[in-house]
Amino acid sequence: MKIKDYLQKAKKGNWAVGQFNFSTLEQLKAIIQAVEKLNSPVILGTSEGESRFVGLKQAVTLVDSYRQDKNLALFLNLDHGKSFDYIEKAIDAGYDGVHFDGSGFDFEENIRTSKKIVEYAHKKGVLVEGEINPILGTSRVLEKIPEASQKDLTDPKQAFRFIRETKVDSLAVNIGSFHGIETTGKSPVIDFNRLKEIKGQTSDKFLVLHGGSGIADKDIKEVIAQGIVKINVNTELRIAYTNALKQVLKNKPLETTPYKLMPEVVSIVSKIVEAKIKLFGSDNKT
């Protein structure tokens, strides 16, 4: 089955596929452990920065090796690709899906570039996710969460036109979420009415929620009930990874063998992924 098949299953079954980003082998191992334990399909994400660090071809090879060796439903997606040229490289390297973040372009240019990407990607069987309005924040701890105004949120009529003209497979929607986690733990205010309106205009496409790290569990369940079929998680994994590694190094100041330091880190990150998989309802769905 392809990534599109699982998104369709999620849509019909009212659950969501998680996208979990990685930039180290330890993060990838942690995600794989959770997938094996819970028998869940997952999307493995690399942003442009993460993929430049790991390497596009290297990321594809790593994911392929786990997919083939363990017979897992793993799919690799380029997260927030900003240009046709880089997305083309990811497609040629073997990525299963690409997310074109054209939110920095004006609407017409976003449509033109998205169409070009869709035409290239679909010839190779690669799924394309589009984006109209930027999801605010960055994937780290924030002193204050960005407050999304009504003009920042995805316009349902624009979403309809964007999907109709570009033929993207899925759309990342801004309904009030943000990238990152506020130091106080404050959750963003999700505009469920806006999501309902967007769903009404785009019922035949897959809707994606970015910024899944900072959202309350009850709100996650509600957005899934209202049609979100893919949820991206990155910041929580980064925080768990760095905090765990700092603690391990503090507890074992004389240890210099990396593979003896990392198992605890992998275990802690894996538990975060497990909790998200259960929350999204994707366990035992392969």
KAVENKA-V766991 format. One line per field, one symbol per residue. ss: DSSP state (h for helix, s for strand, l for the rest). phi: phi as a letter, one per 30 degrees, with the letter a starting at -180 (. if undefined). psi: psi as a letter, one per 20 degrees, with the letter a starting at -180 (. if undefined). A space follows every 10 residues. Layout:
BEGIN
ss->???
phi->???
psi->???
END
This chain:
BEGIN
ss->llhhhhhhhh hhhlllssss slllhhhhhh hhhhhhhhll lsssssshhh hhhhlhhhhh hhhhhhhhhh lllsssssss sllhhhhhhh hhhlllssss llllllhhhh hhhhhhhhhh hhhlllssss slllllssss sslllllllh hhlllhhhhh hhhhhhllls ssslllllss ssllllllll lhhhhhhhhh hllllssssl lhhhllhhhh hhhhhllsss ssslhhhhhh hhhhhhhhhh hllllllhhh hhhhhhhhhh hhhhhhhhhh llllll
phi->.ceddddddd ddchbbddcc dbbbdddddd ddeddddchc dbcccbdedd ddddjedddd dddedddddc hcdcbcbdch dcbddddedd dddjddabcc ccddcdedde dddddddeed dddcicdbcc accdddibda dcdbddddde dddddedddd dedddciddb bdccbjdbdj bdedidcdcd cddddddded cbeccccbcc iddccdedde dddddckdcb bcbbeddddd dddddedddd dbdcdbcedc ddeddedddd dddeddeddd icdhcc
psi->qrhhghhhgg ghjlrqpppp qqjrhggghg gggggghilq qqppqprggg hhghpghhgg ggghgggghi lqmppppppl piqgghhggg ghhjqhqqoo njiirrgghg gghggggggg ghhjkpqppr pgpppraqmr pqhpqpoprh ihqppghhgg gggghhkqhr poqokirqpr pqhijpqqop nhhggggghh ikhjrppppr kihjpqghhg hghghjipip pppgghhggg gggggggghg hmhipjogii hhhhgggghh hggghggghi jjqkj.
END
